[in-house]
Amino acid sequence: QMQAEDAAPADDSQTWWQVWGHVSLGMMASIPLVLPMLWGQHDFWPAWVQFALATPVQFGLGWHFYKAGWAALKDRSGNMDQLVALGTTAAWGMSVWLWWTHAPDQSGAHAGMAGMSHDQPQLYFESAAVVITLVLLGKALEARAKRQTTLAIRALQSLRPNTVRRMGPQGEVEVPVAQVVVGDVLVVRPGERIPVDGVVTEGNSHVDEAMLTGEPLPVTKSEGDKVTGGAINAEGRLLMRATAVGAQTMLAQIIRRVVEAQASKAPIQRVVDKVSGVFVPVVLLVAVITALGWWAYGAPAEQALIRAVAVLVIACPCALGLATPAAIMAGTGAAARAGILIKDPQALELAHRVTVVAFDKTGTLTIGRPTLTDLHVCTSNVAWSRDALLSVAAALQAGSEHPLAQAVINAAGRDVPASQDLQAVAGRGIKGAVMLDGQATEWALGSSRWMAELVGAMAVAPWQAWLDTQHGQGATVSWLMQFDASGQWQVMAGLAFGDEIKPGAAQALATLHQRGIRTVMISGDNQGAAEAVGRLLGIGQVIAEVLPNDKADQVRRLQQGEKGQRVIVAMVGDGLNDAPALAAADVGMAMANPHGSTDVALHAAGITLMRGDPLLVSAALDISRRTTHKIYQNLFWAFGYNVLGIPLAALGGLNPMVAGAAMAFSSVSVVSNALLLSRWRAR
C-alpha cells in the first residue's frame, strides 16, 4: 500500500510563506517607494529612507537572482535572472554612489548623510525594489500552479479508506488497509468505499463507479463481478476477495498517472529568457565599450565609469518585469469575471495555440444526471395510460435517493399514489404495494435481469425492437411489473433513462469548429451512448469505454498528431476519472458543476470553468489569445525602450532625471496596455 503513496509528494515543496511571504515583503517595501512617483514627487523620501527600504529587497529577497544568474554564467548562457541581477545591482549601486557623492548643501552638511536635502539627485532605489518584487510575483504564480499537483494527489488518496473489515477464523476483524494482501476476503457494508480491487464472492448491491467511468448510474454487482477500490457500495452488504492491493490497484495507477503527467510537462521557455540570452551579453559589451570609449575620448575615468553604469541602469528591466505579470494578472482578472479561473500561467499562455479539444461526456457535454427519456407502455389495457404508469413508478421510488428513482420522481412532477411495504432487492430493484382507488396492488420496478427472473426470459420479445433502439442510444432500461389477480407478474411498461445534453453544448462545439479547432470525445461510457451524443453535437471523433489510465494515453496520441506533428491539446472534464487526462493535456480545463465535478479534477487542471457551461471553453481560448498578444506587445515596448535608451545613455545623451522619466513612462505604458484586457467580455 505504501508504494502507491510514494508516487505522490508527501508535503508541499514550499510553504505559503516561502512563496507569497517574499512577495508580500517586497510589496511592503516597494509600494512606499513607488506611490510618491505617481504624483511626480521623485524626491519625496529622503535618500536614507529609500536605501533602508530597497536594500533588504535587493540583497535579501533578490539573493535568488544572484545565485541563478551565477549558475547560468557558469553554463555560459544568459537568462532573465542575470538581467534582473545586473540591472537592479546597477540601479542600487549607482543610487548609493550618487547619494554619497552628492554636493553638500549650503550649511556644509553632507546631503547624503543628513538624508534630508531637497536637492538630492535622482535615485533608482525604487526601480531595483520594484523589478525584484514583480519577478518574484511571477515566480509565485508559477509555484501556486505546481502545488495544484499535490492537492490533486491528496484528494485521490482520500478516496482510500484507512481501515477495512477482513474475514478471519474469528469473524470480521478491523485491520489497516495496508495489511490487506491478495486473496483476503473483505466485508464492505452499505455506504462504505471499496478498499481495494477485487471480485465479489457473496451479496448483491449497486456500486457507484463514477470515479472510473464518470457515469452517475450505479452498477449492479453480484457474485463474480469485479469491483474497484475507491468506488462506493450502495445498499447491499458485499463480501469480496482482494485481487490487487497497494500500487497495483486502479486508484494507485490513477495517482501515478497524474503525477507522471504533471512531471512530464515541459515548461514553456519564456520569451524573456530567450531574448535575455542575447540581450545580457550585448548590454555588458555596450557598457564596457562605453567606459573604454569615453576614457579614450579623454573623459575622466570617473565620468567614463558613470556612463557605463548608466547603460546598465537603463537596461534595468523594470518594464520587462512588468510586461508578463501585468498582462497575466489583467487577463486572469477578466477571465475570473466571466467564470474562468486560471490557476496556471502556463495554461493561459498555451491555450491560444490549442488545435484539438477533447471532451469528456458526462457532466461536461451532458447534464451529468439521468433523466427519463422514454416510457413505453407494454399493455393493451386502456386503464393504464402513460401518466398512470408513471405515477405508479414514482410511488415505488418515493423516498429513494437512487439516481434513477430521482429521475422518475422528477418526471412525474406531481402528487403520486401512496405506497406501503416497500422492499429494496439488492442489485435488482424495488417492489411494494401501491394504493389505487382504495385498493393495494403489488408492483415491482427493476432491471432486465430481474424482469427475466420474475416474468421469464422470453417476456421481452414483443418489445425487443424498442429495447434495441434504447440500447443503441446508450440508455439504461428498467421494467415496471404488476402482480395480477392470476398470481403472475406481468410487464406493464419499459422505462428508458439517459443523460440530457447541456443547453449550450451544441453552440459551444459549433463555435470551436468555426475557429478551425477539431473536437474529440473521450468517454468511459458505453459506445452507443457516446456515439449518440457525438452525432447530435457533430463531434468528429468519439472514443468510448475508456478507463482513466487510458484517457491519458488517448490524450498523448492526440498530441502526436495525424502526421506526426506535435499538436496542442486541451482536455475538458469534470470527474475523478478525468484527472490523468487533464494532467496529461497541454491545457486541462475542469468544469465545475453541481452534479459531478470533483476536487481531484479541479486540482489537476490548470483552468477551472466555474459554471457548467461548455461555451466557456471557447471563451477561455479567446482570453488566452488576447492575453498572449498583450504579453508580446508589452515585451516589444519594454525592449524598445531599452534598445532606444541604451545607445543614448552610452553617448551621454541621458542624464539621470531623463533616464528616470523614461523608465517610469515605459512602465506606465506597459501597465496601461495590459489593463486594456479588463474590457474583454466572454461571448
Buried (B, 14 or more C-beta within 10 A) or exposed (E): BEEBBEBBBEEBEBEEEEBBEBBBBBBEBBBBBBEBBEEEEBBBBBBBBBBBBBBBBBBEBBEBBBEBBEEBBEEEBBBBBBBBBBBBBBBBBBBBBBBEEBEEBEEEEBBBBBBEBEEBBBBBBBBBBBBBBBBBBBBBBEBBBBBBBBBBBBBBBEBBBEEBBBBEEEEBEEBEBBEBEBEBBBBBEBEBBBBBBBBBBEBBBBBBBBBBBBBBBBBBBBEEBEBBBBBBBBBBBBBBBBBBBBBBBBBBBBBBBBBBBBEEBEEEEBBBBEBBBEBBBEBBEBBEEBBEBBBEEEBEEEBBBBBBBBBBBBBBBBBBBBBBBBBBBBBBBBBBEBBBBBBBBBBBBBBBBBBBBBBBBBBBBBBBBBBBBBBBBBBEEEEBEEEBBBBBBBBBBBEBEBBBBBBBBEBBEEEBBEBEEBEBBBBBBBBBBBEBEEEBBBBBBBBBBBBBBBBEEEBBEEBEEBBEEBBEBBBBBBBBBBBEEEEEBBBBBBBBBBBEBBEBBBBBBBBBBEBEBBBBBBBBBBBBBBBBBBEEBEBEBBBBEBBBBBBBBBBBEBBEBEEEEEBBBBBBBBBBBBBBBBBBBBBBBBBBBEBBBBBBBBBBBBBBBBBBBBBBBBBBBBBBBBBBBBBEBBBEBBBEBBEEBBBBBBEBEBEBEBBBBBBBEBBBBBBEBBBBBEEBEBE
